[in-house]
Amino acid sequence: MDEFIPLANSLADIAGEIIRNYYRARFDVETKSDDSPVTEADREVERSMRNIIEKVRPDDGIIGEEFGSKESKSGLTWVLDPIDGTKSFMIGRPTFGTLIALCEGDTPKLGIIDQPILKERWLGIDGKQTTMNGKAVKTRACKSFEDARIGATTPAMFQKLASFGQAYEIFETGSKMVWGGDCYMYGLIASGFMDAAFEESLSPYDFAALIPVINGAGGHISDWQGEPLTLKSKGQVIATGDKDLWPVLEKMIIKSPY
């Protein structure tokens, strides 16, 4: 994957330039068919990244949040989320980010989480140490649920689950829980400031880039059953900084009777 690092970084660079032009400015917001918001910035960022990929890697596939999928002829697929956390972006809160992943087949091998306002960029590559702005980062040791700093984007993502009531109660009363972090939470896990994130109903462009970043920092990331995440996973994601925290959460939340 090393040969693709310059291209991945250039995609993040151009995304950041566009986003900074829109950040805390006036722009139109539309509502998509799934009731989620989309801005001019989302579309301009993804369009620009796709144009670069199609110019220099025409046989690679592309999966993007705003403009759909292009089939791969090379076995490699770029997975793009131009602004993960559009609601945070809309209100001027810098917890959103651009997500860029490169997959071999269905498996993410390279991932970038880029926060262009704070200018923080996590780069994960399969089999290598994750970096933030070029410096190696590592998750922190935390084996205890009571000591864990756990995050999720919103409790609304759990409302359709039978486990929602129990999960919410455990999170709110038994841990140092934070709501509303978007992809930035996973960068904080990789850097050792948070310990876990637990989410439901994510799409591949929401989680593909997170996988190499968390794994390369020494953490655990999987679906709720502990299976590796791929482009075919159904979108239930759990990440822990300490690999020994995963079985604790698995026992308490995922395998508990409802």
C-alpha positions as CSV (number, residue, x, y, z in Angstrom):
1,M,0.0,0.0,0.0
2,D,3.0,2.4,0.4
3,E,2.8,3.4,-3.3
4,F,-0.7,4.8,-2.7
5,I,0.1,7.0,0.2
6,P,1.0,10.1,-1.9
7,L,-2.3,9.8,-3.8
8,A,-4.3,9.3,-0.6
9,N,-2.7,12.3,1.0
10,S,-3.3,14.4,-2.1
11,L,-7.0,13.5,-2.0
12,A,-7.2,14.6,1.7
13,D,-5.3,17.8,0.8
14,I,-7.7,18.9,-1.9
15,A,-10.7,17.9,0.3
16,G,-9.3,20.0,3.1
17,E,-8.8,23.0,0.9
18,I,-12.4,22.9,-0.2
19,I,-13.8,22.3,3.2
20,R,-11.9,25.2,4.7
21,N,-13.5,27.5,2.1
22,Y,-17.0,26.5,3.3
23,Y,-16.4,26.1,7.0
24,R,-18.5,28.5,9.1
25,A,-19.7,30.2,5.9
26,R,-23.1,30.5,4.4
27,F,-24.1,27.5,2.2
28,D,-27.2,25.6,1.1
29,V,-28.3,22.4,2.9
30,E,-30.5,19.8,1.3
31,T,-32.2,16.8,2.7
32,K,-31.5,13.4,1.0
33,S,-34.0,10.6,0.6
34,D,-32.8,9.0,3.9
35,D,-33.5,12.3,5.7
36,S,-29.8,13.0,6.2
37,P,-28.4,16.4,5.3
38,V,-26.0,17.2,2.4
39,T,-24.2,20.4,1.6
40,E,-22.6,21.9,-1.5
41,A,-19.3,21.2,0.3
42,D,-20.0,17.4,0.5
43,R,-20.6,17.2,-3.2
44,E,-17.7,19.4,-4.3
45,V,-15.3,17.5,-2.1
46,E,-16.3,14.1,-3.4
47,R,-16.5,15.3,-7.0
48,S,-12.9,16.6,-6.8
49,M,-11.6,13.4,-5.2
50,R,-13.3,11.2,-7.8
51,N,-11.9,13.3,-10.6
52,I,-8.4,12.8,-9.4
53,I,-8.8,9.1,-8.9
54,E,-10.4,8.6,-12.4
55,K,-7.5,10.6,-14.0
56,V,-4.6,8.8,-12.3
57,R,-6.2,5.4,-11.5
58,P,-8.9,4.9,-14.2
59,D,-9.3,1.1,-13.5
60,D,-9.8,1.5,-9.8
61,G,-13.3,1.3,-8.3
62,I,-14.9,4.1,-6.3
63,I,-17.6,4.0,-3.6
64,G,-18.7,7.4,-2.5
65,E,-21.5,8.7,-0.2
66,E,-22.8,11.3,-2.7
67,F,-22.2,9.9,-6.2
68,G,-22.5,6.1,-5.8
69,S,-20.3,3.3,-7.0
70,K,-18.0,2.7,-9.9
71,E,-17.0,-0.9,-10.5
72,S,-13.3,-1.9,-10.1
73,K,-11.3,-3.4,-12.9
74,S,-8.1,-3.5,-11.0
75,G,-9.2,-5.2,-7.8
76,L,-8.7,-2.0,-5.9
77,T,-11.6,0.3,-4.7
78,W,-11.4,3.7,-3.1
79,V,-14.1,4.4,-0.5
80,L,-14.9,8.1,0.1
81,D,-16.9,10.0,2.7
82,P,-16.3,13.7,1.8
83,I,-17.6,15.0,5.1
84,D,-18.3,12.4,7.8
85,G,-20.4,14.3,10.3
86,T,-22.2,16.8,8.0
87,K,-24.4,18.0,10.9
88,S,-21.3,18.9,12.9
89,F,-19.9,20.6,9.9
90,M,-23.1,22.6,9.5
91,I,-22.9,24.0,13.0
92,G,-19.2,24.8,12.8
93,R,-18.1,22.0,15.2
94,P,-14.7,20.5,14.2
95,T,-15.5,16.8,14.9
96,F,-16.3,15.9,11.3
97,G,-13.7,14.6,8.9
98,T,-12.9,13.3,5.5
99,L,-12.6,9.6,5.2
100,I,-10.6,7.9,2.5
101,A,-10.0,4.1,2.3
102,L,-8.4,1.9,-0.3
103,C,-9.6,-1.7,-0.4
104,E,-8.2,-4.9,-2.0
105,G,-11.3,-6.7,-2.9
106,D,-13.7,-6.1,0.0
107,T,-11.0,-5.5,2.6
108,P,-9.7,-2.1,3.6
109,K,-5.9,-1.9,3.6
110,L,-5.3,1.9,3.8
111,G,-7.3,4.5,5.7
112,I,-7.2,8.2,6.3
113,I,-9.2,10.2,8.9
114,D,-8.6,13.9,8.1
115,Q,-9.8,16.8,10.2
116,P,-9.0,19.8,8.0
117,I,-9.8,22.6,10.5
118,L,-7.6,21.2,13.3
119,K,-5.2,19.9,10.6
120,E,-5.0,16.5,12.2
121,R,-4.6,13.5,9.9
122,W,-4.5,9.8,10.9
123,L,-3.0,7.4,8.4
124,G,-3.4,3.6,8.8
125,I,-1.9,1.0,6.5
126,D,-2.4,-2.7,6.9
127,G,0.5,-4.2,8.9
128,K,2.1,-0.9,9.8
129,Q,2.0,1.6,12.7
130,T,-0.7,4.2,12.5
131,T,0.5,7.8,12.4
132,M,-1.0,11.2,13.1
133,N,0.6,14.0,11.2
134,G,3.5,11.7,10.5
135,K,4.2,10.6,14.1
136,A,3.4,7.1,15.4
137,V,0.4,6.9,17.7
138,K,-0.8,4.1,20.0
139,T,-4.0,3.3,21.8
140,R,-4.0,3.4,25.6
141,A,-4.3,0.5,28.0
142,C,-7.8,0.3,29.5
143,K,-9.3,-3.1,30.4
144,S,-12.0,-1.9,32.7
145,F,-15.5,-0.8,31.5
146,E,-15.8,1.5,34.5
147,D,-12.7,3.4,33.5
148,A,-13.5,3.4,29.7
149,R,-14.2,6.6,27.8
150,I,-16.8,5.4,25.3
151,G,-18.3,7.3,22.4
152,A,-21.1,7.0,19.9
153,T,-22.4,9.5,17.4
154,T,-26.0,9.6,18.5
155,P,-28.4,7.4,20.6
156,A,-30.9,7.7,17.7
157,M,-28.9,5.0,15.8
158,F,-29.9,2.5,18.4
159,Q,-33.6,3.2,18.6
160,K,-34.7,0.4,16.3
161,L,-32.8,-2.2,18.3
162,A,-34.2,-4.4,21.1
163,S,-31.0,-3.7,22.9
164,F,-31.4,0.1,22.9
165,G,-32.8,0.5,26.4
166,Q,-30.2,-1.7,28.0
167,A,-27.3,-0.3,26.0
168,Y,-28.3,3.3,26.7
169,E,-28.6,2.6,30.5
170,I,-25.2,0.8,30.6
171,F,-23.5,3.6,28.7
172,E,-25.0,6.5,30.6
173,T,-24.7,5.0,34.1
174,G,-21.7,2.8,34.0
175,S,-19.1,4.6,31.9
176,K,-17.6,7.9,30.9
177,M,-19.9,8.2,27.9
178,V,-19.7,10.9,25.3
179,W,-22.3,11.4,22.5
180,G,-21.5,13.1,19.2
181,G,-18.1,12.4,17.9
182,D,-18.4,11.3,14.3
183,C,-15.2,9.8,12.7
184,Y,-13.1,12.0,15.0
185,M,-13.8,9.6,17.9
186,Y,-11.8,6.9,16.1
187,G,-8.8,9.2,15.7
188,L,-8.9,9.9,19.4
189,I,-9.1,6.2,20.1
190,A,-6.0,5.6,17.9
191,S,-4.2,8.4,19.8
192,G,-5.1,7.0,23.2
193,F,-7.6,9.7,24.4
194,M,-10.7,7.5,24.1
195,D,-11.2,3.8,24.7
196,A,-14.1,2.6,22.6
197,A,-16.8,3.6,20.1
198,F,-20.0,1.6,19.6
199,E,-22.2,2.3,16.5
200,E,-25.1,1.0,14.4
201,S,-26.3,1.5,10.9
202,L,-23.0,2.7,9.3
203,S,-22.3,2.4,5.6
204,P,-19.0,1.2,4.2
205,Y,-17.9,4.8,3.5
206,D,-18.5,5.5,7.2
207,F,-16.2,2.7,8.5
208,A,-13.8,1.5,5.8
209,A,-11.1,4.1,6.6
210,L,-11.3,3.5,10.3
211,I,-10.2,-0.1,10.1
212,P,-6.5,0.3,9.2
213,V,-6.2,3.3,11.5
214,I,-7.5,1.4,14.6
215,N,-5.7,-1.8,13.8
216,G,-2.4,0.0,13.2
217,A,-2.6,1.8,16.5
218,G,-3.0,-1.5,18.4
219,G,-6.7,-1.5,18.9
220,H,-9.6,-3.8,18.0
221,I,-12.3,-3.0,15.4
222,S,-15.0,-5.4,14.3
223,D,-18.7,-6.0,13.9
224,W,-20.7,-6.7,17.0
225,Q,-20.1,-10.4,16.7
226,G,-16.3,-9.8,16.6
227,E,-16.0,-10.6,12.9
228,P,-13.7,-8.5,10.7
229,L,-15.3,-5.6,8.9
230,T,-15.4,-5.6,5.1
231,L,-17.4,-3.7,2.5
232,K,-20.1,-6.4,2.8
233,S,-20.5,-5.9,6.6
234,K,-23.9,-4.7,7.7
235,G,-22.8,-1.6,9.6
236,Q,-22.6,-2.6,13.3
237,V,-19.2,-1.4,14.4
238,I,-17.3,-1.6,17.7
239,A,-13.8,-0.3,18.2
240,T,-11.7,-0.5,21.4
241,G,-8.2,0.9,22.0
242,D,-7.3,-2.0,24.3
243,K,-8.0,-5.4,22.7
244,D,-8.8,-6.8,26.2
245,L,-11.7,-4.3,26.5
246,W,-13.5,-5.8,23.5
247,P,-14.5,-9.1,25.3
248,V,-15.7,-7.1,28.3
249,L,-18.1,-5.0,26.1
250,E,-19.1,-8.1,24.1
251,K,-20.2,-9.9,27.3
252,M,-21.9,-6.9,28.9
253,I,-23.8,-5.5,25.9
254,I,-23.8,-7.7,22.8
255,K,-24.3,-11.2,24.3
256,S,-26.5,-10.1,27.3
257,P,-30.2,-11.2,27.2
258,Y,-32.6,-8.4,26.4
